[in-house]
Amino acid sequence: MLDNFLGMFSADMAIDLGTANTLVYVKGRGIVLNEPSVVAIFNNSGRNQLLAVGDEA
């Protein structure tokens, strides 16, 4: 089962979940995503609502 899950990902792609920025690298294309590792959440009566991710947050 784990092999099926891991098979969805390519060996030609890397994700760096850094402390300041999240980077996604694709072989042959270089870095395709460089966004701040930030998420904005609104808590409304115990229910979390995602407001923004990355630069938008």
PyMOL Python script that loads the backbone (N, CA, C, O; Angstrom):
from pymol import cmd

cmd.read_pdbstr("""\
ATOM      1  N   MET A   1       0.828  -1.198   0.000  1.00  0.00           N
ATOM      2  CA  MET A   1       0.000   0.000   0.000  1.00  0.00           C
ATOM      3  C   MET A   1       0.871   1.259   0.000  1.00  0.00           C
ATOM      4  O   MET A   1       0.588   2.212  -0.726  1.00  0.00           O
ATOM      5  N   LEU A   2       1.916   1.261   0.805  1.00  0.00           N
ATOM      6  CA  LEU A   2       2.808   2.421   0.846  1.00  0.00           C
ATOM      7  C   LEU A   2       3.497   2.622  -0.495  1.00  0.00           C
ATOM      8  O   LEU A   2       3.714   3.759  -0.913  1.00  0.00           O
ATOM      9  N   ASP A   3       3.846   1.522  -1.181  1.00  0.00           N
ATOM     10  CA  ASP A   3       4.478   1.629  -2.498  1.00  0.00           C
ATOM     11  C   ASP A   3       3.550   2.321  -3.496  1.00  0.00           C
ATOM     12  O   ASP A   3       4.011   3.110  -4.320  1.00  0.00           O
ATOM     13  N   ASN A   4       2.259   2.035  -3.433  1.00  0.00           N
ATOM     14  CA  ASN A   4       1.298   2.701  -4.322  1.00  0.00           C
ATOM     15  C   ASN A   4       1.249   4.196  -4.046  1.00  0.00           C
ATOM     16  O   ASN A   4       1.187   5.002  -4.974  1.00  0.00           O
ATOM     17  N   PHE A   5       1.275   4.560  -2.784  1.00  0.00           N
ATOM     18  CA  PHE A   5       1.252   5.974  -2.406  1.00  0.00           C
ATOM     19  C   PHE A   5       2.515   6.672  -2.875  1.00  0.00           C
ATOM     20  O   PHE A   5       2.443   7.741  -3.481  1.00  0.00           O
ATOM     21  N   LEU A   6       3.675   6.081  -2.603  1.00  0.00           N
ATOM     22  CA  LEU A   6       4.941   6.699  -2.987  1.00  0.00           C
ATOM     23  C   LEU A   6       5.118   6.740  -4.495  1.00  0.00           C
ATOM     24  O   LEU A   6       5.843   7.594  -5.006  1.00  0.00           O
ATOM     25  N   GLY A   7       4.468   5.834  -5.216  1.00  0.00           N
ATOM     26  CA  GLY A   7       4.559   5.813  -6.665  1.00  0.00           C
ATOM     27  C   GLY A   7       3.931   7.028  -7.332  1.00  0.00           C
ATOM     28  O   GLY A   7       4.209   7.303  -8.499  1.00  0.00           O
ATOM     29  N   MET A   8       3.085   7.761  -6.604  1.00  0.00           N
ATOM     30  CA  MET A   8       2.473   8.972  -7.150  1.00  0.00           C
ATOM     31  C   MET A   8       3.490  10.099  -7.279  1.00  0.00           C
ATOM     32  O   MET A   8       3.267  11.052  -8.026  1.00  0.00           O
ATOM     33  N   PHE A   9       4.598  10.000  -6.562  1.00  0.00           N
ATOM     34  CA  PHE A   9       5.608  11.046  -6.568  1.00  0.00           C
ATOM     35  C   PHE A   9       6.745  10.659  -7.494  1.00  0.00           C
ATOM     36  O   PHE A   9       7.084   9.482  -7.617  1.00  0.00           O
ATOM     37  N   SER A  10       7.318  11.626  -8.127  1.00  0.00           N
ATOM     38  CA  SER A  10       8.404  11.391  -9.072  1.00  0.00           C
ATOM     39  C   SER A  10       9.746  11.582  -8.385  1.00  0.00           C
ATOM     40  O   SER A  10       9.879  12.410  -7.484  1.00  0.00           O
ATOM     41  N   ALA A  11      10.739  10.812  -8.815  1.00  0.00           N
ATOM     42  CA  ALA A  11      12.096  10.988  -8.301  1.00  0.00           C
ATOM     43  C   ALA A  11      12.724  12.248  -8.882  1.00  0.00           C
ATOM     44  O   ALA A  11      13.823  12.633  -8.483  1.00  0.00           O
ATOM     45  N   ASP A  12      12.038  12.892  -9.817  1.00  0.00           N
ATOM     46  CA  ASP A  12      12.544  14.097 -10.460  1.00  0.00           C
ATOM     47  C   ASP A  12      12.022  15.365  -9.801  1.00  0.00           C
ATOM     48  O   ASP A  12      12.101  16.448 -10.380  1.00  0.00           O
ATOM     49  N   MET A  13      11.488  15.233  -8.591  1.00  0.00           N
ATOM     50  CA  MET A  13      10.911  16.373  -7.893  1.00  0.00           C
ATOM     51  C   MET A  13      11.361  16.351  -6.438  1.00  0.00           C
ATOM     52  O   MET A  13      11.458  15.286  -5.829  1.00  0.00           O
ATOM     53  N   ALA A  14      11.635  17.532  -5.880  1.00  0.00           N
ATOM     54  CA  ALA A  14      12.034  17.626  -4.474  1.00  0.00           C
ATOM     55  C   ALA A  14      11.262  18.758  -3.815  1.00  0.00           C
ATOM     56  O   ALA A  14      11.013  19.795  -4.428  1.00  0.00           O
ATOM     57  N   ILE A  15      10.885  18.546  -2.551  1.00  0.00           N
ATOM     58  CA  ILE A  15      10.192  19.566  -1.775  1.00  0.00           C
ATOM     59  C   ILE A  15      11.012  19.847  -0.532  1.00  0.00           C
ATOM     60  O   ILE A  15      11.357  18.932   0.216  1.00  0.00           O
ATOM     61  N   ASP A  16      11.327  21.127  -0.312  1.00  0.00           N
ATOM     62  CA  ASP A  16      12.082  21.559   0.862  1.00  0.00           C
ATOM     63  C   ASP A  16      11.148  22.387   1.727  1.00  0.00           C
ATOM     64  O   ASP A  16      10.817  23.523   1.390  1.00  0.00           O
ATOM     65  N   LEU A  17      10.725  21.812   2.842  1.00  0.00           N
ATOM     66  CA  LEU A  17       9.844  22.522   3.772  1.00  0.00           C
ATOM     67  C   LEU A  17      10.713  23.277   4.767  1.00  0.00           C
ATOM     68  O   LEU A  17      10.822  22.888   5.930  1.00  0.00           O
ATOM     69  N   GLY A  18      11.320  24.341   4.310  1.00  0.00           N
ATOM     70  CA  GLY A  18      12.240  25.128   5.131  1.00  0.00           C
ATOM     71  C   GLY A  18      11.511  25.916   6.196  1.00  0.00           C
ATOM     72  O   GLY A  18      10.281  25.962   6.222  1.00  0.00           O
ATOM     73  N   THR A  19      12.281  26.535   7.076  1.00  0.00           N
ATOM     74  CA  THR A  19      11.673  27.297   8.161  1.00  0.00           C
ATOM     75  C   THR A  19      11.122  28.628   7.676  1.00  0.00           C
ATOM     76  O   THR A  19      10.121  29.105   8.210  1.00  0.00           O
ATOM     77  N   ALA A  20      11.750  29.239   6.676  1.00  0.00           N
ATOM     78  CA  ALA A  20      11.280  30.529   6.172  1.00  0.00           C
ATOM     79  C   ALA A  20      10.504  30.377   4.869  1.00  0.00           C
ATOM     80  O   ALA A  20       9.447  30.986   4.703  1.00  0.00           O
ATOM     81  N   ASN A  21      11.021  29.571   3.946  1.00  0.00           N
ATOM     82  CA  ASN A  21      10.389  29.389   2.638  1.00  0.00           C
ATOM     83  C   ASN A  21      10.230  27.915   2.314  1.00  0.00           C
ATOM     84  O   ASN A  21      11.040  27.084   2.724  1.00  0.00           O
ATOM     85  N   THR A  22       9.175  27.601   1.572  1.00  0.00           N
ATOM     86  CA  THR A  22       8.970  26.264   1.032  1.00  0.00           C
ATOM     87  C   THR A  22       9.375  26.307  -0.434  1.00  0.00           C
ATOM     88  O   THR A  22       8.899  27.153  -1.192  1.00  0.00           O
ATOM     89  N   LEU A  23      10.263  25.385  -0.835  1.00  0.00           N
ATOM     90  CA  LEU A  23      10.756  25.328  -2.206  1.00  0.00           C
ATOM     91  C   LEU A  23      10.308  24.028  -2.857  1.00  0.00           C
ATOM     92  O   LEU A  23      10.310  22.977  -2.216  1.00  0.00           O
ATOM     93  N   VAL A  24       9.923  24.093  -4.127  1.00  0.00           N
ATOM     94  CA  VAL A  24       9.636  22.904  -4.923  1.00  0.00           C
ATOM     95  C   VAL A  24      10.551  22.964  -6.138  1.00  0.00           C
ATOM     96  O   VAL A  24      10.543  23.936  -6.894  1.00  0.00           O
ATOM     97  N   TYR A  25      11.343  21.902  -6.313  1.00  0.00           N
ATOM     98  CA  TYR A  25      12.294  21.794  -7.419  1.00  0.00           C
ATOM     99  C   TYR A  25      11.845  20.673  -8.343  1.00  0.00           C
ATOM    100  O   TYR A  25      11.505  19.584  -7.881  1.00  0.00           O
ATOM    101  N   VAL A  26      11.843  20.933  -9.645  1.00  0.00           N
ATOM    102  CA  VAL A  26      11.508  19.926 -10.647  1.00  0.00           C
ATOM    103  C   VAL A  26      12.705  19.791 -11.578  1.00  0.00           C
ATOM    104  O   VAL A  26      13.199  20.780 -12.119  1.00  0.00           O
ATOM    105  N   LYS A  27      13.166  18.557 -11.760  1.00  0.00           N
ATOM    106  CA  LYS A  27      14.317  18.296 -12.624  1.00  0.00           C
ATOM    107  C   LYS A  27      14.049  18.831 -14.028  1.00  0.00           C
ATOM    108  O   LYS A  27      12.997  18.574 -14.613  1.00  0.00           O
ATOM    109  N   GLY A  28      15.005  19.570 -14.552  1.00  0.00           N
ATOM    110  CA  GLY A  28      14.872  20.141 -15.885  1.00  0.00           C
ATOM    111  C   GLY A  28      14.207  21.503 -15.911  1.00  0.00           C
ATOM    112  O   GLY A  28      14.284  22.213 -16.913  1.00  0.00           O
ATOM    113  N   ARG A  29      13.546  21.878 -14.806  1.00  0.00           N
ATOM    114  CA  ARG A  29      12.867  23.181 -14.730  1.00  0.00           C
ATOM    115  C   ARG A  29      13.420  24.053 -13.618  1.00  0.00           C
ATOM    116  O   ARG A  29      13.231  25.270 -13.628  1.00  0.00           O
ATOM    117  N   GLY A  30      14.098  23.443 -12.661  1.00  0.00           N
ATOM    118  CA  GLY A  30      14.635  24.202 -11.534  1.00  0.00           C
ATOM    119  C   GLY A  30      13.583  24.408 -10.461  1.00  0.00           C
ATOM    120  O   GLY A  30      12.658  23.607 -10.322  1.00  0.00           O
ATOM    121  N   ILE A  31      13.728  25.491  -9.698  1.00  0.00           N
ATOM    122  CA  ILE A  31      12.777  25.805  -8.629  1.00  0.00           C
ATOM    123  C   ILE A  31      11.521  26.395  -9.260  1.00  0.00           C
ATOM    124  O   ILE A  31      11.574  27.433  -9.920  1.00  0.00           O
ATOM    125  N   VAL A  32      10.393  25.723  -9.051  1.00  0.00           N
ATOM    126  CA  VAL A  32       9.126  26.166  -9.637  1.00  0.00           C
ATOM    127  C   VAL A  32       8.223  26.843  -8.611  1.00  0.00           C
ATOM    128  O   VAL A  32       7.222  27.463  -8.971  1.00  0.00           O
ATOM    129  N   LEU A  33       8.578  26.722  -7.336  1.00  0.00           N
ATOM    130  CA  LEU A  33       7.808  27.380  -6.281  1.00  0.00           C
ATOM    131  C   LEU A  33       8.752  27.802  -5.176  1.00  0.00           C
ATOM    132  O   LEU A  33       9.562  27.003  -4.704  1.00  0.00           O
ATOM    133  N   ASN A  34       8.652  29.055  -4.761  1.00  0.00           N
ATOM    134  CA  ASN A  34       9.431  29.589  -3.652  1.00  0.00           C
ATOM    135  C   ASN A  34       8.507  30.530  -2.896  1.00  0.00           C
ATOM    136  O   ASN A  34       8.406  31.713  -3.222  1.00  0.00           O
ATOM    137  N   GLU A  35       7.835  29.998  -1.887  1.00  0.00           N
ATOM    138  CA  GLU A  35       6.825  30.749  -1.143  1.00  0.00           C
ATOM    139  C   GLU A  35       7.169  30.765   0.340  1.00  0.00           C
ATOM    140  O   GLU A  35       7.741  29.801   0.849  1.00  0.00           O
ATOM    141  N   PRO A  36       6.834  31.838   1.038  1.00  0.00           N
ATOM    142  CA  PRO A  36       7.008  31.835   2.488  1.00  0.00           C
ATOM    143  C   PRO A  36       6.208  30.693   3.119  1.00  0.00           C
ATOM    144  O   PRO A  36       5.092  30.395   2.694  1.00  0.00           O
ATOM    145  N   SER A  37       6.790  30.065   4.132  1.00  0.00           N
ATOM    146  CA  SER A  37       6.129  28.955   4.836  1.00  0.00           C
ATOM    147  C   SER A  37       5.183  29.528   5.888  1.00  0.00           C
ATOM    148  O   SER A  37       5.414  29.389   7.089  1.00  0.00           O
ATOM    149  N   VAL A  38       4.108  30.177   5.414  1.00  0.00           N
ATOM    150  CA  VAL A  38       3.164  30.858   6.297  1.00  0.00           C
ATOM    151  C   VAL A  38       1.741  30.456   5.924  1.00  0.00           C
ATOM    152  O   VAL A  38       1.400  30.345   4.747  1.00  0.00           O
ATOM    153  N   VAL A  39       0.926  30.243   6.939  1.00  0.00           N
ATOM    154  CA  VAL A  39      -0.489  29.945   6.735  1.00  0.00           C
ATOM    155  C   VAL A  39      -1.282  30.853   7.668  1.00  0.00           C
ATOM    156  O   VAL A  39      -0.966  30.949   8.854  1.00  0.00           O
ATOM    157  N   ALA A  40      -2.308  31.520   7.143  1.00  0.00           N
ATOM    158  CA  ALA A  40      -3.180  32.357   7.964  1.00  0.00           C
ATOM    159  C   ALA A  40      -4.492  31.611   8.189  1.00  0.00           C
ATOM    160  O   ALA A  40      -5.157  31.188   7.244  1.00  0.00           O
ATOM    161  N   ILE A  41      -4.846  31.458   9.468  1.00  0.00           N
ATOM    162  CA  ILE A  41      -6.053  30.717   9.842  1.00  0.00           C
ATOM    163  C   ILE A  41      -6.919  31.598  10.737  1.00  0.00           C
ATOM    164  O   ILE A  41      -6.407  32.284  11.621  1.00  0.00           O
ATOM    165  N   PHE A  42      -8.218  31.578  10.508  1.00  0.00           N
ATOM    166  CA  PHE A  42      -9.182  32.277  11.346  1.00  0.00           C
ATOM    167  C   PHE A  42      -9.920  31.239  12.172  1.00  0.00           C
ATOM    168  O   PHE A  42     -10.464  30.278  11.628  1.00  0.00           O
ATOM    169  N   ASN A  43      -9.941  31.432  13.491  1.00  0.00           N
ATOM    170  CA  ASN A  43     -10.638  30.507  14.372  1.00  0.00           C
ATOM    171  C   ASN A  43     -11.970  31.130  14.756  1.00  0.00           C
ATOM    172  O   ASN A  43     -12.020  32.139  15.459  1.00  0.00           O
ATOM    173  N   ASN A  44     -13.038  30.519  14.289  1.00  0.00           N
ATOM    174  CA  ASN A  44     -14.383  31.015  14.542  1.00  0.00           C
ATOM    175  C   ASN A  44     -15.129  29.998  15.387  1.00  0.00           C
ATOM    176  O   ASN A  44     -15.604  28.987  14.870  1.00  0.00           O
ATOM    177  N   SER A  45     -15.234  30.257  16.676  1.00  0.00           N
ATOM    178  CA  SER A  45     -15.950  29.382  17.608  1.00  0.00           C
ATOM    179  C   SER A  45     -15.422  27.953  17.572  1.00  0.00           C
ATOM    180  O   SER A  45     -16.202  27.001  17.553  1.00  0.00           O
ATOM    181  N   GLY A  46     -14.092  27.798  17.562  1.00  0.00           N
ATOM    182  CA  GLY A  46     -13.481  26.482  17.585  1.00  0.00           C
ATOM    183  C   GLY A  46     -13.350  25.815  16.232  1.00  0.00           C
ATOM    184  O   GLY A  46     -12.848  24.694  16.145  1.00  0.00           O
ATOM    185  N   ARG A  47     -13.786  26.470  15.186  1.00  0.00           N
ATOM    186  CA  ARG A  47     -13.696  25.921  13.825  1.00  0.00           C
ATOM    187  C   ARG A  47     -12.678  26.739  13.040  1.00  0.00           C
ATOM    188  O   ARG A  47     -12.853  27.945  12.863  1.00  0.00           O
ATOM    189  N   ASN A  48     -11.609  26.085  12.566  1.00  0.00           N
ATOM    190  CA  ASN A  48     -10.563  26.775  11.823  1.00  0.00           C
ATOM    191  C   ASN A  48     -10.943  26.942  10.361  1.00  0.00           C
ATOM    192  O   ASN A  48     -11.463  26.026   9.723  1.00  0.00           O
ATOM    193  N   GLN A  49     -10.670  28.139   9.846  1.00  0.00           N
ATOM    194  CA  GLN A  49     -10.921  28.436   8.438  1.00  0.00           C
ATOM    195  C   GLN A  49      -9.621  28.949   7.830  1.00  0.00           C
ATOM    196  O   GLN A  49      -9.037  29.911   8.329  1.00  0.00           O
ATOM    197  N   LEU A  50      -9.165  28.311   6.755  1.00  0.00           N
ATOM    198  CA  LEU A  50      -7.950  28.721   6.068  1.00  0.00           C
ATOM    199  C   LEU A  50      -8.219  30.014   5.319  1.00  0.00           C
ATOM    200  O   LEU A  50      -9.139  30.094   4.505  1.00  0.00           O
ATOM    201  N   LEU A  51      -7.397  31.038   5.603  1.00  0.00           N
ATOM    202  CA  LEU A  51      -7.578  32.328   4.944  1.00  0.00           C
ATOM    203  C   LEU A  51      -6.604  32.541   3.797  1.00  0.00           C
ATOM    204  O   LEU A  51      -6.992  33.024   2.733  1.00  0.00           O
ATOM    205  N   ALA A  52      -5.330  32.181   4.007  1.00  0.00           N
ATOM    206  CA  ALA A  52      -4.321  32.425   2.976  1.00  0.00           C
ATOM    207  C   ALA A  52      -3.097  31.565   3.234  1.00  0.00           C
ATOM    208  O   ALA A  52      -2.869  31.090   4.347  1.00  0.00           O
ATOM    209  N   VAL A  53      -2.302  31.373   2.160  1.00  0.00           N
ATOM    210  CA  VAL A  53      -1.079  30.581   2.236  1.00  0.00           C
ATOM    211  C   VAL A  53       0.030  31.333   1.508  1.00  0.00           C
ATOM    212  O   VAL A  53      -0.230  32.000   0.507  1.00  0.00           O
ATOM    213  N   GLY A  54       1.261  31.231   2.001  1.00  0.00           N
ATOM    214  CA  GLY A  54       2.419  31.808   1.319  1.00  0.00           C
ATOM    215  C   GLY A  54       2.411  33.322   1.309  1.00  0.00           C
ATOM    216  O   GLY A  54       2.131  33.956   2.327  1.00  0.00           O
ATOM    217  N   ASP A  55       2.722  33.912   0.143  1.00  0.00           N
ATOM    218  CA  ASP A  55       2.786  35.373   0.017  1.00  0.00           C
ATOM    219  C   ASP A  55       1.478  36.045   0.410  1.00  0.00           C
ATOM    220  O   ASP A  55       1.493  37.139   0.975  1.00  0.00           O
ATOM    221  N   GLU A  56       0.354  35.414   0.121  1.00  0.00           N
ATOM    222  CA  GLU A  56      -0.948  36.009   0.438  1.00  0.00           C
ATOM    223  C   GLU A  56      -1.196  36.100   1.939  1.00  0.00           C
ATOM    224  O   GLU A  56      -1.958  36.954   2.393  1.00  0.00           O
ATOM    225  N   ALA A  57      -0.555  35.225   2.710  1.00  0.00           N
ATOM    226  CA  ALA A  57      -0.740  35.232   4.161  1.00  0.00           C
ATOM    227  C   ALA A  57       0.084  36.341   4.778  1.00  0.00           C
ATOM    228  O   ALA A  57       0.068  36.518   5.996  1.00  0.00           O
TER     229      ALA A  57
END
""", "prot")
cmd.dss("prot")
cmd.show_as("cartoon", "prot")
cmd.util.cbc("prot")
cmd.orient("prot")
